[in-house]
Amino acid sequence: MGLLERLRKEWFILGIILVIVAAKWEPFVGEKGGPLKPEITVTYIAVSAIFFNSGLSLKTEELTSALMHVKLHLFVQLFTLAFFPTAIWLFLQVLSLTSINEWLLKGLQTVSCMPPPVSSAVILTKAVGGNEAAAIFNSAFGSFLVSVKNFIFLGSSSSVPFTSIFSQLFMTVVVPLIIGQIVRRYIKDWLERKKPPFGAISSCVLLMIIYTTFCDTFSNPNIDLDTFSLVLIIFIIFFIQLAFMLLTFLFSTSNNSGFTPADTVAIVFCSTHKSLTLGIPMLKIVFAGYEHLSLISVPLLIYHPAQILLGSVLVPTIKSWMLSRQKVRVHSFYGGVK
């Protein structure tokens, strides 16, 4: 394989490196309030584009079928809302015996209670070729469930902008998805004939999200820790993500799980990713007045870019695995028919 061909094949990984370097070089461009205005271009336009793209590319029967996949949805939501927080709490009991800052540990616990994001988990699932429809449902539904849970615990008199959160989810996820499905009905033949590069489009949007996320991270004054503590917390976060990705992968690929390789991809990303968009406002409200709010926020500020970076790097590996498993399934099916 020639160098040029290799570079073309690995363009996404190279893109990740370039946008991170660019974010480090001039973070003000993509930070919140900067010239790129990510609070508008990413939060609304990019996320809406992701789900319009999904609505346009997904066959309606696939979307309907995914909504009825109750076992998959139940697993993802139970893992996200119950197992994840419980496992992290037990892990933190051990870490509390060390000299790690207690407010960083509280921050890790809050990360475990966050819902999956409504963008990165879907884009990565789509990039691999997994069950995109299931990823869409679980990302949106998970955000809704966690918002309801916090609404119950914090009380309706709280200043939490739940109405705004629900409205944003509806306008940036549900509406673009429906519009995409409607448009698809009228240009279905053209789409099947031309086969637009939906995956590449989503990957480009993801690069924009990675860029603005790292711009925010590099320019954020909250990440003001000594080098040792910062490196340690980054290591722990990557360890948690890898451990849970491996755990969900092993469970969903066991012989009696009943999940397809495409289901496994959606499960791995949706069960382990956490939302920064919903997380930061919740942290600011729950810990309002705390002098250590900045330290509590650090794990979430690190977790978000880390999950995108780790997921993006693993895309080629997971895609190769999924394609090989699908070939085995097809071969076994036709072998059984004979």
N, C-alpha and C positions, 0 to 999 in steps of 0.2 A: 504494500500500500504506500503510494507516494505521499510526500509531506503535505502537498496541497489538498489531496483527497482526505488525508487524516485530519487536517485542520477543518475542512468542510464538515466532516462527520462529527467533530468535537466542538462545533461552533458555539454551542450553548455553554459548555464549561469555560471556554475562552471568554465568552460574553460575561459570565459571572465574575471572572478575575478582573476584566477591564472595568466593569461598573463599580466594583469594590475599590479598586485603585483610584478611580475618578471620584468616588465619594470621599475617600480619605484625603485626596488632593484639595478639592474644593467642596466641602460638605454644605456650605451655605446655599449652594444652588438648589439642592433637592431637599433641604430641611423644611420643616413646617413653617410656613410664612415666607419661604424663599421664592426666587424667581419662577421655579417650576410649579409652585402652589400645589404640593401633594395632597393637602387637605381637601382639594377639589378634584385635581386631575387623577389622583389615585383612589381616594375614598369613594368618589362618585363615578367619574368617567371610566377609569380603568376597571374597577370592579363590575360596573354595568356592562362594559365591553366583554368581559370574561363570560358573563352569564348570557349575554345576547349571542355570543359566539357559540356557547354550549347549546342554547336553544336552537340555533341554526344548524348545528352539526348533528345533534341527537335525533334519532328516529323516535317519533312519538310513541310507538309501541315499546321501545326500549325504556323510555322514561316512565311509562305506565307500569311496565313490568318491575322496574326498580322500586317504585313506590310500594309494591306489594311484597317486597323482600323483607318481611318482618323480622326474620331471624338475624339478618345482617344488621338492621337498624337497632335491634334490641342489644346486640353485642356491642356495637360502637357506643351507644348511649350509656350502657351500664359501665363499660370500661372507662369512658370519659368522666362520668358524673360520680361513680362510686369507687371502682377499683383504683384508678389513678390517684385521687386524693388520699385514699387509705394507705396505699403502698408508699407514697411520699411521706405521709405522717410517720409511718413506722421507720422509714429510712432516716428521717430527721431526728428520731429518738436516739439513734446511734451517733449522728453528726453533732448533736447537742453536747455530747461528751467531749468533743474536740474544742479547739480554740477558735473555730469559725465564728464570725460575727453573728449574734443571735438575730439581728434584724435582716440579714441576708437569708437566714434560714426561714424566717417568717415570710420573706418574699418568695422563696421556693414553694412554700405551702400555698400561698395565694395563686401562684402559677398553676398548680395542680387543679385548682378549682375553676379555671377559666374554660370557656367553650372552645371548640375548634374554629379556626378562621373561615370566612366564607370566600376566600380567594385562593390562597396558596395550596391548600389541600386539594381543591378541585383542579387547579392548573397542573399540579404534579401528577395527579391521577390520570388526567387527560394526556399528559406528555408521555406517560408510560403506556397508555392504551388500556387502562383499567376501567372499572365500572364507574364511569363518570357520573351517570345519573344517580347512583347510590351516594357518591361523594357529595353531590349537590344537595340532596335531601338531608343527609346527616350533618353537613356543615350549617345549613340554614336552621334545621330543627334543633340542633345542639345549642346554637346561639339563642334561639327562642326559649328553650328549656332553662338554660342558666339564667337568662334575664328574668324569667318568671320566678325561679328559685330565689334570686336575690331580691326581687320585688317583695316576696313573701317574708323573707328574713329581715329586710331593712324597713319594711312597712310602706304603705301607700303614701304616707305623709312625708317620706324621704324626698330629698332633692334629686334623686336618681332620675335622669331623663329617659325613663323607659318608653314613653310615647315616642320620643325622638328616635330611640334605638329601633323600635318596631317599625316605624315609618321608614327609616333608612334601610333596614333589611328588606322591606317590601319593595321599595322603589329601586334598590340596586341589585336585588336578587330575583324576586318573583316577577316583577314587571318586565325586565329585559329578557328573562327566560321565556315568558309567554309570547312576547313580541317576536323573539327569534323563532319560536315554534310556528307562529302565524305566517311569518315571512317564508319559512321553509315550505309551507304548503303550496305557495304560489311559484316557488322557483326550485321545487324538488328535483325535477328532471335535469335542470341546468347544474345543480349541485352534484348529482350523481354522475353527470357526464364530465364536468370539469374537475371535480374533487379538489376544492380549494384546500390550502395547507392550514387547516384549523389548528393543528398541534403547534405549528411554527408561530402562528399568530399569538396563541396563548403563551408560548414561551417568551416571545418578545415583550408581552405585557408583564410577565413575571420578572424579566430583567429590569424593567422600569420600577417595579415594586421593590426589588432587591436594592436597586440604586438609592431610592428615596429612603428606604428603611435604614441603610447603612449611613446615609447622610445624617439622618436624625440621630443615629447612635453615636457617630463620631463627633457631632456638634453638641450632644446633650451633656450639660454640666453635672447631671445627676450621677454619671459614672465617674466618680471621683474617689477611687480606692487605691490602696497601695498595690503595687504590681503583683505581689504574692497572692493577695486576696482575690484580685480580679482573675488571675490565671486559674486559681483553684475553683472559683465559682463557674468559670467557663468549662473547665474540665468536668465538673459534676453535672452541668447541664447537658453536655454532649454525651456523657455516660448514661444519664437518665433517658435521653432520647433514643440512643442506640439500643439500650436494654429493653425499652418498651416496644420499639419497632421489631426487635427480634422476638419478643414474647408474643406479640400479636401475629407476627408472621408464622411462628411455630404452631400456634393454636389454630389459626385459620387454614393451615395446610395439613393438619392432622387428618388421618384417614376417615374419621367419622364426623368431620366438621360440616361437610356438605357445601362448602364454599368453592367457587371456581377461582382460577388464578386471577381473573379480573376483579372478583370480589375481594380477594386478599389485598390487592393493591389499594383499593379504596379503604379497607379496614386499617391497614398500616398507617396511611397518611391521616385519615380522619380521627383515629383514636389517639394519636400522639402529638398532633399539632394544637397550638393554643393561640387564641386571638389577642393581638395587641390592641386592636381598635376598640373592642369592648372592655379589655382588661384595664387599660390606663384610667379611663373615667371611673370605673368601679373602685380602683385602688384609691384614687383621689378622694372619693366620697367616703368609703369605709374607713380610711385612715386619715381623714381630714383633721388637721391640727397636730398630727404627730410630727415631732421634729426629725424623726428618722424615716419619713416618707420616701426620701430620695433613695435610701439604702434598700427599703422594701421594694422599690420599683426596679432596682438594678437587675434581678434575675429575669423579670419579664422582658425588659429592654434587651437583654442578651438572648433569651430563649427564642424570641421572634425571628431575628436574622439568622440565628443558628439553625433553626428548623428549616428555613428556606434554603440555606446554604447546604446543609447536610442532605436534605431531600433532593436538591438539584444535582448534587454530585453523585447520588445513588441512582438517579434516573436510568442511565445506560445499563447498569448492572441489573436492576429490577426488571427493566424492559426485556433484556436478554433472557432472564429467568422465566418471565411470563410467556414469552413467545415459545420457548422450548417446552414448557409445560403444556401449552395449548396444542403443540404439534404432537406431543405424546398422547394427549386425550383424543385427538382426532384419529391418530393411528390406531389406538386401542379400540375406538368406536368401530372403525371400518374393519378392523381385525375380528371384532366380535360379530359383526354382520355376516362375515364370511362363514 
